[in-house]
Amino acid sequence: MSRRYSRLQPSLLGFASGALIISLVFFVVPIGFIATYLGTEEADALTGLIKVATSRLIQVVFLNTVEISVSAAILSVALAYPVALHIARQKGQWKIICLALVLMPFWTSILVKSYAFLLILGDNGIINTMIKTAFGGSGFNMMFNRFAVLVGMTNFLVPYAVFPILASLAAQNAQVQRAAEVMGASRFRIFWSITFIQSLPGLLAGLLMCLVISMGFFVTPALLGGRQDMMMANIIDMYTREILDWQSAALISMLLLVFSGTLSSIILKIQSRTGG
């Protein structure tokens, strides 16, 4: 066994080298570049950190980011689970068609999709026009608020949640469910006690993926949200383009990275305890 493993090591290293190079170029190097701005001639890193941590604006935006990200991740997983469950129960060609439908949103830019929601959710958009035609009145205010941000983010994140959940559902042993059915368990009992429990690792993986992605959202809150829906990526953009305070922008970026990493570690630990 050890001889076989030693023979595989060079080939595994060759396969992994591409991913390592990509990670080095597109992650480690940019992080190192940002780190060079943590301390400046005007203020050292500690002084800048205190300034950022005590800023009321940054505190409010950070809480907004956490609240919006957690809400969007939970909504995405809740919507993705029935889709993944339906796909897992399909056979042959229908399964391929369903997977293609899930992949289709990746073909469209998030910028295009965000602009599309302006036409769908706007005061004169498709939904409000139908409501006004059917019931009269002035319709609903669905744009430039938290609702629009969550709709736009959830629309983008659902496909990311479908595939980890689908992988957990596809890996389950159907014989266990059949045995429970033979023993007289109801469909709800089988789903809740077997299917759902065994799919928890995939569900948590989807939640983690959605949570990490949503922490860095910029376009959707900028186009669909209001002032009260600003997220950390928007505040970083404001510090770099308008205020020209690169030190604060770098510190906010590093704090967001540390927070996302800590949150990911907690979810991964929970996932390991569920058997993932």
C-alpha positions in Angstrom: 0.0 0.0 0.0 2.8 2.4 0.9 4.7 1.6 -2.3 1.6 2.3 -4.4 1.1 5.6 -2.5 4.7 6.6 -3.0 4.3 5.9 -6.8 1.1 8.0 -6.9 2.7 11.0 -5.1 4.5 12.5 -8.2 1.3 12.2 -10.3 -0.8 13.7 -7.5 1.7 16.5 -7.2 1.5 17.1 -10.9 -2.3 17.3 -10.8 -2.3 19.6 -7.8 0.4 21.9 -9.1 -2.0 23.7 -11.4 -4.4 24.5 -8.6 -1.5 25.6 -6.4 -0.2 28.0 -9.0 -3.7 29.4 -9.6 -4.1 29.9 -5.8 -0.7 31.5 -5.5 -1.3 33.9 -8.4 -4.9 34.9 -7.8 -5.1 34.7 -4.0 -1.8 34.8 -2.1 -0.2 37.5 -4.3 -3.2 39.8 -4.1 -3.5 39.3 -0.3 0.2 40.2 0.0 -0.3 43.3 -2.2 -3.2 44.4 0.1 -1.1 43.7 3.2 1.4 46.4 2.0 -1.2 49.0 2.6 -2.0 48.0 6.2 0.7 50.5 7.5 1.4 53.9 6.0 3.7 56.8 6.8 0.7 58.7 8.3 -0.5 55.9 10.6 0.7 52.4 11.5 -1.5 49.3 11.2 -2.6 49.3 14.8 -3.8 53.0 14.6 -5.6 52.3 11.4 -7.2 49.2 12.8 -8.5 51.1 15.8 -9.8 53.8 13.4 -11.7 51.2 11.4 -13.0 49.2 14.4 -14.4 52.3 16.1 -16.0 53.8 12.9 -19.8 53.8 13.3 -20.3 53.5 9.5 -18.2 50.4 9.2 -19.8 48.8 12.2 -23.3 49.3 10.7 -22.2 48.1 7.3 -20.5 45.0 8.8 -23.7 44.1 10.6 -25.6 44.7 7.4 -23.2 42.4 5.6 -23.6 39.6 8.1 -27.4 39.9 8.2 -27.8 40.0 4.5 -25.3 37.2 3.8 -26.8 34.8 6.4 -30.3 35.5 5.2 -29.4 35.0 1.5 -27.5 31.8 2.3 -30.4 30.3 4.3 -32.9 31.3 1.6 -30.7 29.8 -1.1 -30.3 26.5 0.7 -34.0 26.4 1.5 -34.9 26.9 -2.2 -32.1 24.6 -3.5 -33.0 21.6 -1.4 -36.3 20.8 -3.1 -34.6 21.3 -6.5 -31.8 18.9 -5.6 -34.2 16.4 -4.2 -36.3 16.5 -7.4 -33.1 16.0 -9.6 -31.9 13.2 -7.4 -35.1 11.3 -8.0 -35.0 11.7 -11.8 -33.6 9.1 -14.2 -31.8 9.2 -17.5 -32.5 12.0 -19.9 -34.7 14.0 -17.5 -31.9 14.2 -14.9 -29.6 15.6 -17.6 -32.2 18.2 -18.6 -32.7 19.3 -15.0 -29.0 19.6 -14.4 -28.7 21.7 -17.6 -31.5 24.0 -16.3 -29.6 24.5 -13.0 -26.4 25.3 -14.9 -28.1 27.8 -17.3 -27.9 30.8 -14.8 -24.1 30.5 -14.9 -24.2 31.6 -18.6 -25.5 35.0 -17.7 -23.5 37.8 -16.0 -24.6 38.9 -12.5 -24.6 42.4 -13.8 -27.1 41.5 -16.5 -29.3 39.6 -14.0 -29.3 42.5 -11.6 -30.4 44.9 -14.4 -33.1 42.3 -15.3 -34.5 42.6 -11.8 -35.0 46.3 -12.3 -37.4 45.4 -15.1 -39.1 42.7 -13.0 -39.4 44.4 -9.6 -39.5 48.1 -10.5 -42.5 50.3 -10.0 -43.4 49.9 -13.6 -42.0 46.4 -13.8 -43.6 43.1 -14.8 -44.9 42.1 -11.3 -46.2 45.6 -10.4 -47.9 46.0 -13.8 -49.7 42.7 -13.3 -50.8 43.7 -9.8 -52.0 47.1 -10.9 -53.9 45.6 -13.8 -55.5 42.9 -11.7 -56.2 44.7 -8.4 -55.5 48.4 -9.1 -53.6 50.6 -6.6 -50.0 51.6 -6.8 -48.4 48.2 -6.4 -45.6 47.3 -4.0 -42.2 48.9 -3.4 -39.9 46.1 -4.3 -36.8 48.0 -5.5 -33.9 49.7 -3.7 -34.5 47.9 -0.4 -33.5 44.7 1.4 -36.1 42.6 -0.4 -34.6 43.4 -3.8 -31.1 42.6 -2.6 -32.1 39.3 -1.1 -34.0 38.3 -4.3 -31.0 39.2 -6.5 -28.5 37.4 -4.3 -30.7 34.3 -3.8 -31.2 34.1 -7.6 -27.4 34.0 -8.0 -26.6 31.7 -5.2 -29.2 28.9 -5.6 -27.2 26.9 -8.2 -24.2 26.9 -5.9 -26.3 25.3 -3.2 -27.9 22.7 -5.5 -24.9 20.7 -6.4 -23.4 20.0 -2.9 -26.9 18.9 -1.7 -27.4 16.8 -4.8 -24.1 15.1 -4.2 -25.2 14.1 -0.7 -28.6 12.9 -1.9 -27.1 10.9 -4.8 -24.6 9.1 -2.5 -27.4 7.8 -0.2 -28.2 4.1 -0.2 -31.7 3.6 -1.5 -32.0 0.2 0.2 -32.1 1.9 3.6 -35.1 3.9 2.6 -36.8 0.8 1.2 -36.1 -1.1 4.4 -37.7 1.7 6.4 -40.8 1.7 4.1 -41.1 -2.1 4.5 -41.0 -1.6 8.3 -44.0 0.7 8.0 -42.4 4.2 8.2 -44.3 7.0 6.6 -42.8 9.0 3.7 -42.4 12.0 6.0 -40.7 9.8 8.6 -38.3 8.3 6.0 -37.5 11.7 4.6 -36.9 13.4 8.0 -35.1 10.5 9.7 -33.0 9.2 6.8 -32.9 11.4 3.7 -32.6 14.7 5.4 -30.2 13.6 8.1 -27.8 11.9 5.6 -27.9 15.0 3.4 -26.8 17.4 6.2 -23.1 17.4 5.1 -24.1 18.5 1.6 -26.6 21.1 3.0 -23.9 22.6 5.3 -21.4 22.6 2.4 -23.9 24.5 0.2 -24.6 26.9 3.1 -20.9 27.5 3.6 -20.4 28.2 -0.2 -23.3 30.6 -0.3 -22.2 32.4 2.8 -18.7 32.9 1.7 -19.8 34.1 -1.8 -22.4 36.4 -0.4 -19.9 38.1 2.0 -18.2 39.6 -1.1 -21.3 40.8 -3.0 -20.9 44.2 -4.7 -23.0 44.6 -7.8 -26.3 43.4 -6.4 -26.5 45.6 -3.3 -25.1 48.5 -5.4 -27.9 48.2 -8.1 -30.8 46.8 -6.2 -30.3 48.0 -2.6 -30.7 51.4 -0.9 -28.3 53.3 1.4 -29.3 51.0 4.3 -28.3 47.9 2.4 -24.6 48.8 1.8 -22.3 45.8 2.2 -18.6 45.6 3.0 -17.6 45.4 -0.7 -19.4 48.6 -1.3 -17.7 50.4 1.6 -14.3 49.1 0.3 -15.1 50.6 -3.1 -16.0 53.9 -1.5 -12.8 54.1 0.5 -10.7 53.3 -2.6 -12.5 55.4 -5.3 -14.0 58.3 -3.4 -12.2 58.8 0.0 -8.9 57.5 -1.4 -8.1 55.9 2.0 -6.3 52.8 0.9 -5.2 51.8 4.4 -8.7 51.6 5.7 -9.8 49.8 2.6 -7.0 47.2 3.1 -7.8 46.8 6.8 -11.5 46.3 6.0 -10.6 43.7 3.4 -8.4 41.8 5.8 -11.0 41.9 8.6 -13.6 40.5 6.2 -11.2 37.8 5.1 -10.5 36.8 8.7 -14.2 36.8 9.6 -15.1 34.7 6.6 -12.3 32.2 7.4 -13.5 32.0 11.0 -17.1 31.4 10.0 -16.0 28.8 7.5 -14.0 27.0 10.1 -17.0 26.8 12.5 -19.3 25.5 9.7 -16.7 22.9 8.6 -16.3 21.7 12.2 -20.1 21.3 12.5 -20.1 19.5 9.2 -17.4 17.1 10.4 -19.6 16.2 13.4 -22.5 15.4 11.1 -20.4 12.9 9.3 -19.4 15.0 6.3 
